[in-house]
Amino acid sequence: MASTTDMAPNRSSSTPARRASNGPRRAAPRRAASAKTSEDDLAAQVNQLQDDLKQIAATLASMAGGKVNDAQAMAKRESRHLAQTGQRAIQDAQDEFGQLEKQIKDTIREKPLTAVAGAIALGFVLAVVSR
């Protein structure tokens, strides 16, 4: 392999050794300052990321809160609607039974013997079925 003097004939062999011993001493303060700056930059970036994550979490929480409020409002509207629909159905059924009761009473007043015969026949059928 070629020696140092073959590759750089104008340089002496003692110069690289001296530079090697002086090199790390000079570079160390630069690296320390550079490392300090890098650590400060990294710390600032980490703090910025933490702030960004907090803001994202707050935004998501407010969005979720809004969705929950919307869902609650919709559930309340639907429950009121279903309650009103149920009340209307009950009212309609009561009206139908009221009309049926009135018709039965009118029929009994117009034809009392037929109503008594029908009641006897119904009683007989129920007695036979229940045995």
GROMACS elastic network, one bead per residue, 0.5 to 0.9 nm:
[ bonds ]
;  ai    aj funct       b0    kb
    2     5     6  0.80386   500
    2     6     6  0.58783   500
    2     7     6  0.68090   500
    3     6     6  0.52534   500
    3     7     6  0.65864   500
    3     8     6  0.87537   500
    4     7     6  0.52496   500
    4     8     6  0.60183   500
    4     9     6  0.76484   500
    4    11     6  0.81639   500
    4    12     6  0.82312   500
    4    13     6  0.67183   500
    5     8     6  0.51280   500
    5    10     6  0.74814   500
    5    11     6  0.66685   500
    5    12     6  0.67982   500
    5    13     6  0.67626   500
    6     9     6  0.55691   500
    8    11     6  0.57509   500
    8    12     6  0.83601   500
    9    12     6  0.75945   500
   11    14     6  0.84448   500
   11    15     6  0.71179   500
   11    16     6  0.85957   500
   12    15     6  0.58150   500
   12    16     6  0.79145   500
   13    16     6  0.62947   500
   13    17     6  0.74221   500
   14    17     6  0.54754   500
   14    18     6  0.64300   500
   14    19     6  0.88428   500
   15    18     6  0.51425   500
   15    19     6  0.61662   500
   15    20     6  0.85243   500
   16    19     6  0.50099   500
   16    20     6  0.59440   500
   16    21     6  0.85644   500
   17    20     6  0.50120   500
   17    21     6  0.62913   500
   17    22     6  0.86580   500
   18    21     6  0.52095   500
   18    22     6  0.62134   500
   18    23     6  0.83676   500
   19    23     6  0.54965   500
   19    24     6  0.87903   500
   20    23     6  0.51046   500
   20    24     6  0.70612   500
   21    24     6  0.66377   500
   21    25     6  0.74838   500
   22    25     6  0.54821   500
   22    26     6  0.65259   500
   22    27     6  0.88282   500
   23    26     6  0.54876   500
   23    27     6  0.61985   500
   23    28     6  0.85537   500
   24    27     6  0.50253   500
   24    28     6  0.58128   500
   25    28     6  0.53636   500
   25    29     6  0.73489   500
   26    29     6  0.62386   500
   26    30     6  0.71865   500
   27    30     6  0.51972   500
   27    31     6  0.60275   500
   27    32     6  0.85266   500
   28    31     6  0.50230   500
   28    32     6  0.60198   500
   28    33     6  0.85493   500
   29    33     6  0.61043   500
   29    34     6  0.82986   500
   30    33     6  0.51447   500
   30    34     6  0.58323   500
   30    35     6  0.82619   500
   31    35     6  0.56596   500
   31    36     6  0.82516   500
   32    36     6  0.59988   500
   32    37     6  0.85027   500
   33    36     6  0.50137   500
   33    37     6  0.61558   500
   33    38     6  0.84848   500
   34    37     6  0.50594   500
   34    38     6  0.60165   500
   34    39     6  0.84877   500
   35    39     6  0.59761   500
   35    40     6  0.84537   500
   36    39     6  0.50756   500
   36    40     6  0.61327   500
   36    41     6  0.85301   500
   37    40     6  0.50329   500
   37    41     6  0.60513   500
   37    42     6  0.84398   500
   38    42     6  0.59502   500
   38    43     6  0.84362   500
   39    43     6  0.59802   500
   39    44     6  0.84576   500
   40    43     6  0.50411   500
   40    44     6  0.60985   500
   40    45     6  0.85407   500
   41    44     6  0.50618   500
   41    45     6  0.61201   500
   41    46     6  0.85658   500
   42    45     6  0.50243   500
   42    46     6  0.60809   500
   42    47     6  0.85368   500
   43    46     6  0.50390   500
   43    47     6  0.61245   500
   43    48     6  0.85235   500
   44    47     6  0.50663   500
   44    48     6  0.61063   500
   44    49     6  0.85707   500
   45    49     6  0.60789   500
   45    50     6  0.85394   500
   46    49     6  0.50084   500
   46    50     6  0.61309   500
   46    51     6  0.85994   500
   47    50     6  0.50341   500
   47    51     6  0.61905   500
   47    52     6  0.85652   500
   48    51     6  0.50691   500
   48    52     6  0.61079   500
   48    53     6  0.85832   500
   49    53     6  0.60694   500
   49    54     6  0.85291   500
   50    53     6  0.50803   500
   50    54     6  0.61656   500
   50    55     6  0.86288   500
   51    54     6  0.50764   500
   51    55     6  0.62267   500
   51    56     6  0.86306   500
   52    55     6  0.50704   500
   52    56     6  0.61404   500
   52    57     6  0.85613   500
   53    57     6  0.60359   500
   53    58     6  0.85015   500
   54    57     6  0.50569   500
   54    58     6  0.61191   500
   54    59     6  0.85652   500
   55    58     6  0.50383   500
   55    59     6  0.61042   500
   55    60     6  0.85641   500
   56    59     6  0.50422   500
   56    60     6  0.61025   500
   56    61     6  0.84843   500
   57    60     6  0.50991   500
   57    61     6  0.60345   500
   57    62     6  0.85967   500
   58    61     6  0.50242   500
   58    62     6  0.61725   500
   58    63     6  0.85533   500
   59    62     6  0.51875   500
   59    63     6  0.61281   500
   59    64     6  0.85174   500
   60    63     6  0.50075   500
   60    64     6  0.59666   500
   60    65     6  0.83985   500
   61    64     6  0.50481   500
   61    65     6  0.59740   500
   61    66     6  0.84883   500
   62    66     6  0.60948   500
   62    67     6  0.85973   500
   63    66     6  0.50591   500
   63    67     6  0.62384   500
   63    68     6  0.86411   500
   64    67     6  0.50119   500
   64    68     6  0.61170   500
   64    69     6  0.85681   500
   65    68     6  0.50521   500
   65    69     6  0.61519   500
   65    70     6  0.85569   500
   66    69     6  0.50961   500
   66    70     6  0.61391   500
   66    71     6  0.85852   500
   67    71     6  0.60833   500
   67    72     6  0.85503   500
   68    71     6  0.50448   500
   68    72     6  0.61014   500
   68    73     6  0.85651   500
   69    72     6  0.50879   500
   69    73     6  0.61310   500
   69    74     6  0.85559   500
   70    73     6  0.51603   500
   70    74     6  0.61403   500
   70    75     6  0.85686   500
   71    74     6  0.50885   500
   71    75     6  0.60600   500
   71    76     6  0.85882   500
   72    75     6  0.50365   500
   72    76     6  0.61516   500
   72    77     6  0.86236   500
   73    76     6  0.51400   500
   73    77     6  0.62400   500
   73    78     6  0.86455   500
   74    77     6  0.50889   500
   74    78     6  0.61359   500
   74    79     6  0.85564   500
   75    78     6  0.51017   500
   75    79     6  0.60422   500
   75    80     6  0.85755   500
   76    79     6  0.51023   500
   76    80     6  0.61719   500
   76    81     6  0.85239   500
   77    80     6  0.52071   500
   77    81     6  0.61148   500
   77    82     6  0.86106   500
   78    82     6  0.60340   500
   78    83     6  0.84704   500
   79    82     6  0.50787   500
   79    83     6  0.60454   500
   79    84     6  0.85655   500
   80    83     6  0.50571   500
   80    84     6  0.61569   500
   80    85     6  0.85453   500
   81    84     6  0.51745   500
   81    85     6  0.61317   500
   81    86     6  0.85813   500
   82    86     6  0.60444   500
   82    87     6  0.85369   500
   83    86     6  0.50730   500
   83    87     6  0.61458   500
   83    88     6  0.86147   500
   84    87     6  0.50539   500
   84    88     6  0.61590   500
   84    89     6  0.86053   500
   85    88     6  0.51210   500
   85    89     6  0.62201   500
   85    90     6  0.86848   500
   86    89     6  0.50489   500
   86    90     6  0.61783   500
   86    91     6  0.85377   500
   87    90     6  0.50925   500
   87    91     6  0.60734   500
   87    92     6  0.85332   500
   88    91     6  0.50115   500
   88    92     6  0.60580   500
   88    93     6  0.85667   500
   89    92     6  0.50538   500
   89    93     6  0.61398   500
   89    94     6  0.85708   500
   90    93     6  0.50933   500
   90    94     6  0.61295   500
   90    95     6  0.85489   500
   91    94     6  0.50921   500
   91    95     6  0.61378   500
   91    96     6  0.86653   500
   92    95     6  0.50389   500
   92    96     6  0.62155   500
   92    97     6  0.86822   500
   93    96     6  0.50779   500
   93    97     6  0.61828   500
   93    98     6  0.84597   500
   94    97     6  0.51550   500
   94    98     6  0.59760   500
   94    99     6  0.85820   500
   95    99     6  0.62087   500
   95   100     6  0.86077   500
   96    99     6  0.51606   500
   96   100     6  0.61574   500
   96   101     6  0.85797   500
   97   101     6  0.59873   500
   97   102     6  0.84958   500
   98   101     6  0.51113   500
   98   102     6  0.62004   500
   98   103     6  0.86749   500
   99   102     6  0.50698   500
   99   103     6  0.61967   500
   99   104     6  0.86535   500
  100   103     6  0.50833   500
  100   104     6  0.61921   500
  100   105     6  0.86369   500
  101   104     6  0.51188   500
  101   105     6  0.61789   500
  101   106     6  0.85726   500
  102   105     6  0.51219   500
  102   106     6  0.61006   500
  102   107     6  0.85626   500
  103   106     6  0.50588   500
  103   107     6  0.60708   500
  103   108     6  0.85708   500
  104   107     6  0.50637   500
  104   108     6  0.61293   500
  104   109     6  0.86329   500
  105   108     6  0.51047   500
  105   109     6  0.62216   500
  105   110     6  0.86602   500
  106   109     6  0.51469   500
  106   110     6  0.61932   500
  106   111     6  0.85910   500
  107   110     6  0.51254   500
  107   111     6  0.59477   500
  107   112     6  0.77288   500
  107   115     6  0.76975   500
  108   111     6  0.52527   500
  108   113     6  0.82048   500
  108   114     6  0.77915   500
  108   115     6  0.55991   500
  108   116     6  0.84133   500
  109   112     6  0.57636   500
  109   115     6  0.88561   500
  111   114     6  0.55265   500
  111   115     6  0.63977   500
  111   116     6  0.89126   500
  112   115     6  0.51161   500
  112   116     6  0.62565   500
  112   117     6  0.86974   500
  113   116     6  0.51202   500
  113   117     6  0.61475   500
  113   118     6  0.85148   500
  114   117     6  0.50951   500
  114   118     6  0.60497   500
  114   119     6  0.85713   500
  115   118     6  0.50339   500
  115   119     6  0.61458   500
  115   120     6  0.86651   500
  116   119     6  0.50766   500
  116   120     6  0.62358   500
  116   121     6  0.86305   500
  117   120     6  0.51362   500
  117   121     6  0.61613   500
  117   122     6  0.85788   500
  118   121     6  0.50790   500
  118   122     6  0.60694   500
  118   123     6  0.85520   500
  119   122     6  0.50727   500
  119   123     6  0.61188   500
  119   124     6  0.86047   500
  120   123     6  0.50934   500
  120   124     6  0.61791   500
  120   125     6  0.87024   500
  121   124     6  0.51036   500
  121   125     6  0.62455   500
  121   126     6  0.86680   500
  122   125     6  0.51573   500
  122   126     6  0.61949   500
  122   127     6  0.85892   500
  123   126     6  0.51756   500
  123   127     6  0.61387   500
  123   128     6  0.87071   500
  124   127     6  0.51120   500
  124   128     6  0.62966   500
  124   129     6  0.86965   500
  125   128     6  0.52080   500
  125   129     6  0.61646   500
  125   130     6  0.86039   500
  126   129     6  0.51030   500
  126   130     6  0.60143   500
  126   131     6  0.87946   500
  127   130     6  0.52975   500
  127   131     6  0.66037   500
  128   131     6  0.56445   500
